[in-house]
Amino acid sequence: MGVQDMMKLYYSRLFPHQEMYKWLAYGNDGKHPRSDAGYFQRREFCFTLDGDIFVRYQSFKDAGEMAQALKDRCPSKIDIGPVYNVDPQRRAAYQGSGQGFSPVERELVFDIDLTDYDDVRTCGKEGHICGKCWPLMAAAIKILDAGLREDFGFHHIFFVFSGRRGVHCWVCDERARKLTDEQRSAIASYFAVYKGQERGVARLALSLDDHPAVKRAYELLRDAFEQRVLPEQQLLMDEQQSQAVLAYLPTDGLRDAVRQRWRGVTDSVQKWEALVEVVEEEAKALEQGNRKAVEGQRARKATLKCLKDIVCAHTYPRLDMEVSKKMNHLLKAPFCVHPKTGKVCVPIDPENAWEFDPEGVATVGSLLNQLNSMTSGAAAAQGHEAWRATDMSTAVDTFRSCFLDSLTAEVKAGLAEKARVAAAEPTLAW
């Protein structure tokens, strides 16, 4: 079976069209009197066709039209753009008019790619992903999820495996969808503790007295670093990585003391514990050696900061900032198939982020094999939702339970409130 035939079957029998429509319509399906029936049709979709042909500004009036277009065109990739003030397919009719053509809504999105961690992982580079480096992605999910909920008060957030080597985050609260580019940039900057490399050392927006959000993140990241990253990556058993870690220590004396303590140690976690002991001993000595208590505490904090620098340099989320800053930025749709790996872009439950297995993600081939193994009676019973008898069912259930169900409930409540307000308005007498 050719790739196009496989994708035609995938989009016709396995892709969850109704769930995608239910999400992106945000209750504006025309069934409620207060809904905006034209809302979904103002959403931009971009198809990538064979030969890397990009077809932007696609739009559909409903789930049925979207499903038919996917089946007919079989895109190798689907990207989702913003909601515009007019139907994007008819944008030419508005150019030069007073109405113009511009985005008015777009989910707040984040993109994290494992290639940006190549300097701190030993299991592979570039497109590689495995269970050993996945904790870096899981930590990023945990930090983003906590920050977006606790610090910004967002509720409707979901994470998606990109299909190859990264994670996408979608924040879908109405307040998030209506953020300006400047506000999006400010939120992205809030999470930009990691600011790249300079002379082999990470540039980090950390201080001796950190913001409570950074303190919260550091507590989570230190556990992740000690319990998951170090054992999996064995960073300190790699000579180059060991030297990179030592570069964060503030003095040559500390580095020499750690090297001395490392002699004969053959485990990465034990080497880290030895490093921590040396740093803490030095910090305690500096505190006790200062006559003034304030100066002693400051010297202690300054020394201990290197531990925080090491942990955050290796595990703090490394965001693709440009993806988050602009309302009109495209981002790959959930449930589409990555053209290079054949893996489906499945949602991730943030509560179980550590347990997610990027190597075990369903591929379009495995799903079609499951579909082919169904009996004719079972297939008929599933109807248009044949995916229920495959591993796609787990992915859709995660999407619903972690995100869509609560979003739908809030949207319905909002429409009901609009109806109540409209009914309460006095009728004008002419």
N, C-alpha and C positions, 0 to 999 in steps of 0.2 A: 504494500500500500504506500503510495507516494505521500509526501509531506502535505500537499494541498488537500488530498483526500482525507488524511488524518485530521487536519484542522477543520475541514468542513464538518466532519462527524463531531469533533469536539465542540464547535460553536453551535451546532444544531441540537446536540443531545446532552452535553455535559456542562456547558457554560451557564451559570445561574443568572439568566437575564432578569428575572423578576426581582431578585434580591438587589441587583445593581440598580435597576430602575427605582425600586422603593427607596434606596439610599439617596440617589442623586436627584430625585424629584422632591425630597423633603416634604412629603405630604401634598405637593402640588400636582395631583393626578387628575384634577377636574371633578372628583367625586364629591368633594365638600364645597358648599357654596362660597366659602371664603378663600378657597385655594386659587392659585394663579395657574390656569390651564396652560399657559404658554411658557412657563418657567423652564421645564425640562428641555424644550426645543431651543432655548437660548444657550444651552451648554455646548461647549466645543469638545469634539472628539477628534483625535488625530490618528489615522491609520498608517502604519508602515507596511507597504506591500513588497512583494518580491523585487529584488534589485535595489533595496533601500530607497524606495520611492515614498516620500512623505506626502500624505494627503491631509492637509489641515482643514480646520473649520467645517468638519462634518457635524451635522446635527440631526436629531430624530425627534419625532413628535411623541413617541411612546415606546414601551418595551418591545412591542411587536415589530415596529419599524427598525429598532436597533438590532433585534435578533436577526431579522432578514438581511440587513446590511452586513452583519458579521458572517453569516452563512454564505452570502454571495461573494464577498470580497476576500474572506479568509486572511485577514491581516496577520503578519508575523509579530506585530506589536500593536498595542492599543495605548495611547496616552490620553489622559483627561486634562482638559484645560478649564478656564473659568466660565462662569455664566456671564454673558454679555447683555448689554441693554437692548440688543436686537438679535434676531436669528443670525448666527454667524454665516450661514450659507447665503444669506441675502445682504451681507455687509456692503456690497458694491452699490446697492440701491440707496444707501444712506451716506456714502462718502460725498462730502461737499454740502450736505444738508445741515441744518441746525442741530439735528439730533446726534449726528456722528455715530461712531462705533467704538465702544470702549468696554472693558470688563467692569462688572459691578459687584461680583461675588466670587470668592474662591476659597476653598478650604486652606487653612494654614498647614503647610506640609514641611517635612524634614526628610533628608536623604543622608544615610550613613553607609559608607562603602568600606569593606575590609582592606582594599588596596591602600587606603590612607593609614593603615596600621602596619604596613610592611616593615617598618623599622623596629617594631616591637614584637613581631611574631617569628617563631623559628620553624613552624611546621610547613610553611610555603609562602609564596608571593603571588602578587597580581590576582589572577582569577581563581586561585585556590581557596577553598573553604572546607572545613572539616569540624569535627567535634572538639578538636583541641583549640581552635581559634574562635569557635562560636561564643564562648564566654565573653569575649570582647563586645560582641553584638548584644548579648543578653544584658550586660552591664549598661550599655547605652540605652536600651529599652527601659530598664528600670529607672535610670536617671531622668530621662525625658518624661516618662509617665508620671513620676512623682512630682517633678517640677511643674509640668503643665496643669496637673490637678491641684496641687497644694499651693502653688505660688500664683497661678493665674486663674484658678477657679474653673477651668474647662472640665467638661464631663464626657463628651462624646469623642473619644479618641480610639483609633485602632492602628495596629502595626501590621505590616505585610512583609513577608520575605520577598526580596526582589527577583528571585528565580535563579540567581547565580551566586552573588557574594555580598549582599547587603540587605538593608532594611529601610523601608519607607514608613513614615508616620503621617497619619491624616488626623487633623483636629477639625471637627465638623460642627461645633456649636455655632449657632447663628452669629454670635458676637465674634467668633474667630473668622467666619466666612466674610464678614464685612470690614475686616481690618484694612487699613490703608497700607501702601508699600512701606511707608516710614514706620508704622507700628509693627509690621511683620519683621522688618530689619532689626528693630529694637528688641523684639522677643528672641530672635535668633542670636543676637549679640549677647543676650543674657545668659545663654547656654554656651557661649564661645569661650570657655576657660582655656581650652587648648588653642594656641595661636601659631602652630607650626614649629619648625626647628631652626635653631641658630647655633652653628658650630657644634653640632652633635647633641645639643641639649634642647629640650622642649621649652618654648616660651609659654608660660602659664600665667593667667590672671589670678594669682594667689597672693595673699598677704599674711602677716602674722596673726591678724585678727580677722577671720573671714566672715563673709555674709552667712547667715544661718543656712541658706540653701547649699552653699559650698560645704559647710560642715556636715550637713545631712548626706550630701553626695560622697564626701570623703569616707564617712563611716561605712557606707554601702560598698564603695570601691575598694577599701582596704580589705574587707572580708572577701570580696571577689578576687582580688589580687593574690591574697594569701591562700585561699582555699580552692581556687579554680585556675587562675592564669598561671601561677608559678608551677603547680603540679603538672598541668597539661603541657605548657610550653617549655618547662625546664630552662627558663631564661638564664639563670645564673650558672648553668653548666656549659653555656656557650661563651667562649672567651670574649668575643666581640660584644655580646650583650652585657657581660659582666663589667667590662671596661666602661660601657655606656652608662650603666647604673652607678658605678663609682664616681663618674663625672659630676653627679649631683651632690656629692659630699662637699662641704664648704672648705676643707683644708687638706693639705697633703698628709698631715699627721693622722687625720681620721682615715684616709684612704689606706695608709700603710698599716694602721691598726686593724682594719677590716681584712686586708690581705693576709696578715699574720693569723687572724682568727679563722680564716677560710682553709688554712692548710690541713689537708687530710679529709675535708668535708666533701662528700660525694653526692649530695642531694641539694637541689635548688631551694627547697623550703627551709632546710637547715642552714643554708648559707644566708638566706634572708633573715632568719632569726638571729644569727650571729651578727649580721650588720646592724640590726635593730638594737641589740644589746650594746654594741660599741657606741652607737650614736646616743643612746639613752644614758650610758655611763658618762660620756663627755658632757651631755647637757646638764646632768646632775652636778658634775664637778664645777661647771661654769657658774651654775646658780649658787652653789655654796661658797665659791671663791670670790664672789662680788660682795663688797661691803654693804651696798644699798640693795634692799630687797627688790625694788622695781627694776633696777639694772640687771639683777640676777635672773629675774623671771623673763626679762626680754632676751637675755643671752640664751636662756634655755629654749625659748620658743624659736629663736633664730636657728639654733642647731637642729631642733626636731623638725623644722620645716622641710628639711631635705627628704625626710621620709614621706611627707605629704606630696612633695614634688615628684618623687619616684613613682608613687602609686598613681597619681593623676596623669603623669606623662605617659604611662602605659595603658591606662584604662578609661580616662575621661572621654566622653563622646566626641568624635571628630566629625563635625557636620560639614556638609557641602553647603556653605552659607548662601550661595547664589540661588539655590533652589527655593529657599524659604523667603527670600526678600521681595520677590515680585509676584503680584497677583496673577499675571498672565503666564507664569512658568508652567510648562507641561510636566506631568508625572505619570509613570506607567500605571495602568489600571490594575487593581486586584483581579485575580483569577485569569489574567492572560498568561500565555505560555512564553517562557524565555526562549528565543530562537536558537541560542547556542547550547543550552543544556536540556531543553525539552521539559524543564520543571515548571509546574504551575506556581504562580505568585500567590501563595496561600496566606491567610491571616494568621497572626501569632497571638496567643493569649499571653498578655504581659505577666500574669500571675505565674505562668509556667514557662517563662522565657528561658530559664536555665536548662529545662528539659527538652526544648525544641531541637529536633535533629535535622539539620540542613541537608544531610546526605540521604535521608529517608523520605524526602518530599516526593509526592506523587509526580510522575511524568505523564505527558499526554499518551505515551505508548502504554504505560501500565494501566491507566484508566480505561483506555479503549480495549485492552485485553480483558479487564474485568467486565466491561460492557458486553464483549463478545461471548463471555462465558455464561451470561445470563440465559436462562431458558426463555422461550418465546412468551410463556405465561407470565413470568416475572417481569419481562420487559413491558408487556402490555399493562401490567398493574402499575408500573411506575409512570406510564404516560409520557408527558413532556418533561418530567423530572427524573429521567433515567439515572442522573448522577446520584440519586439516593441509594442506589445499590452498589456504589463504588466508594473509593476513598475520598472522593470529592465531598461526600456527605459530612465527613468530619470537619473539613475546611469550612463548609457553609454553616454548619452548626456553631463553629467558633466565631464566625462573622456575626451570626445572629446573637448569640449569648453574650459576647463581649462588647457588642456595639449596636447592632441594628435594632434589637428589641427595645432598648432604652431610648434610642433616638426616636423611633416610631411613636412610642408612648408620649414623649415630650411634644413632638410635632402635632399629634392629635389634640393634646391638651391646649396647645397654642391656637389651633384653628377654632376649637370650641370657645376659647376665651374671646377671640375676635368676633365670633358670632354673637356671644352674649353682649359684648360692647356695642355692636351694631344694633342689636334689638333694643338696647336700652336708650339709644339716641332718640331724642324727640322727633316726631314726624312734623315736617314743616307744613303749615296750613297755608294754602294759596287763596 
